[in-house]
Amino acid sequence: MRSKITDKFQITIPKKVRERLKLTRHDAIEWEFEDDRVVVRPSKRPFMDLMGSIKTGTGDVKKDIQSARKSIAGRYK
């Protein structure tokens, strides 16, 4: 398989590679050197690795849900 490098040094990942690695939009990939080769792997962090990465305080869950619904509804007007 072959990919062309654009003027901005971007490439398109061939469909067979995307399917084999189960990549979807907004996924990330990692580039690693192994001796004289470059290996590309999906970068999928387990969800629980993110625990504690967002600081929250006490809040009113019902009020937060209502606020989120209003915010989302405003996008579709």
C-alpha positions in Angstrom: 0.0 0.0 0.0 1.1 3.5 -0.7 0.2 7.0 0.6 1.2 10.3 -0.9 2.6 13.1 1.4 0.9 16.4 0.7 2.5 19.9 0.8 1.5 20.1 4.5 3.1 16.7 5.2 -0.3 15.0 5.7 -1.2 11.6 4.5 -4.3 9.6 4.0 -4.5 6.3 5.8 -5.5 3.5 3.3 -8.9 2.0 3.9 -7.5 -1.5 4.5 -5.2 -0.1 7.3 -8.0 1.9 8.9 -10.2 -1.2 8.9 -7.4 -3.5 10.2 -6.6 -1.1 13.1 -10.3 -0.3 13.7 -9.6 3.4 13.4 -12.4 5.9 13.2 -12.6 9.7 12.9 -10.9 11.6 15.7 -8.8 8.6 16.7 -5.1 9.1 17.2 -2.1 7.0 16.1 1.3 6.6 17.5 4.5 6.5 15.4 7.4 4.4 16.9 10.8 3.5 15.7 11.9 -0.1 15.8 15.4 -0.5 14.5 15.3 0.7 10.9 11.4 0.7 10.7 8.6 3.0 11.6 5.6 1.3 13.2 2.2 2.9 13.4 -0.2 1.8 16.1 -3.6 3.0 17.2 -3.4 5.2 20.3 -6.4 4.2 22.4 -6.2 5.0 26.0 -8.6 3.1 28.3 -11.4 5.4 29.5 -10.5 4.8 33.2 -7.0 6.2 32.5 -8.7 9.6 32.4 -10.1 9.3 35.9 -9.1 12.4 37.9 -8.1 14.4 34.9 -11.1 16.8 35.2 -11.5 18.6 38.4 -15.1 19.1 39.5 -16.7 20.6 42.5 -20.1 20.1 44.1 -23.0 20.8 41.8 -26.7 20.4 41.2 -27.0 17.5 38.8 -30.6 18.3 37.8 -29.7 21.9 37.1 -26.6 20.9 35.1 -28.7 18.5 32.9 -31.3 21.2 32.2 -28.5 23.6 31.3 -26.9 21.1 29.0 -30.2 20.4 27.3 -30.8 24.1 26.7 -27.3 24.5 25.3 -27.8 21.6 22.9 -31.3 22.8 21.9 -29.8 26.2 21.1 -27.5 24.8 18.5 -30.4 23.5 16.3 -32.4 26.7 16.0 
